[in-house]
Amino acid sequence: MSIGKKGFQKGNEYSFKPNGTCPLDPKPLAIKLRTGQIAKLKAIPNWQGRLRDLIDMMIENEEHTIYD
């Protein structure tokens, strides 16, 4: 299989598959980080999953703060 101008074909063996049971939002979140944070973050095993868990905790804490 060759990569054309449009990138990988959908459903190919190398396509991304989420690890969890919850589907991922098709729209990515982009944030600017302080200098050096990107490299340090990417050195952490499973950094994306762990960051998603931290975001869930932050949202839950905020909801309890607002409604309590």
C-alpha positions as CSV (number, residue, x, y, z in Angstrom):
1,M,0.0,0.0,0.0
2,S,1.5,3.4,-0.9
3,I,0.8,6.6,0.8
4,G,-0.9,9.1,-1.6
5,K,-1.4,12.8,-1.4
6,K,-4.3,12.2,1.1
7,G,-2.2,10.1,3.6
8,F,-3.3,6.7,4.9
9,Q,-6.4,5.0,3.7
10,K,-9.2,4.6,6.3
11,G,-9.3,1.2,7.9
12,N,-5.7,0.3,7.1
13,E,-3.7,-1.9,9.5
14,Y,-1.8,1.2,10.8
15,S,-4.8,3.4,11.5
16,F,-5.2,4.7,15.1
17,K,-7.2,2.6,17.5
18,P,-8.1,4.0,20.9
19,N,-7.1,1.9,23.9
20,G,-10.1,2.8,26.1
21,T,-13.8,1.9,25.8
22,C,-14.9,5.6,25.3
23,P,-14.7,6.9,21.8
24,L,-12.5,9.9,21.2
25,D,-13.8,13.2,19.9
26,P,-12.8,13.7,16.3
27,K,-11.8,17.3,17.0
28,P,-8.4,17.6,18.7
29,L,-7.6,20.0,21.5
30,A,-4.5,22.2,20.9
31,I,-2.8,24.1,23.7
32,K,0.5,26.0,23.8
33,L,2.9,24.7,26.5
34,R,5.9,26.3,28.2
35,T,9.3,25.7,26.6
36,G,10.5,22.2,27.2
37,Q,7.2,20.8,28.4
38,I,6.4,19.0,25.1
39,A,9.6,16.9,25.2
40,K,9.1,16.0,28.9
41,L,5.5,15.1,28.4
42,K,6.2,12.9,25.4
43,A,8.8,11.0,27.5
44,I,6.1,9.9,29.9
45,P,4.7,6.4,29.1
46,N,1.0,6.6,28.0
47,W,1.1,10.4,28.4
48,Q,-2.0,10.9,26.2
49,G,-4.2,8.5,28.2
50,R,-2.9,9.9,31.5
51,L,-3.6,13.4,30.3
52,R,-7.2,12.4,29.3
53,D,-7.6,11.0,32.8
54,L,-6.3,14.2,34.4
55,I,-8.7,16.3,32.2
56,D,-11.6,14.1,33.4
57,M,-10.6,14.7,37.0
58,M,-10.3,18.4,36.4
59,I,-13.8,18.5,34.8
60,E,-15.3,16.5,37.7
61,N,-13.7,18.7,40.3
62,E,-15.0,21.8,38.5
63,E,-18.5,20.4,38.3
64,H,-18.5,19.7,42.1
65,T,-17.2,23.2,42.8
66,I,-19.9,24.8,40.6
67,Y,-22.8,22.8,41.9
68,D,-21.9,22.3,45.5
